[in-house]
Amino acid sequence: MDRKRPLMDLCKSYNILLLDYTNDPKYVHNDMYFHDGTHLNARGADEFTRDIIKKFRKESIIQ
């Protein structure tokens, strides 16, 4: 069973944008972006923030 599925279904039903980076090859197993197995380091946080801002602009959430 996909544990993310209920959240994905809920977001879809309310037309809420869900950004899922859990399988993004840019971040998965890329040690240069992580302090440990789950927490971004400063470089990773900066890069991830840039990616989120690009996505928000593309979706017209921000200008």
Helices and strands as residue ranges (DSSP letters): H 5-13, G 31-33, H 42-58
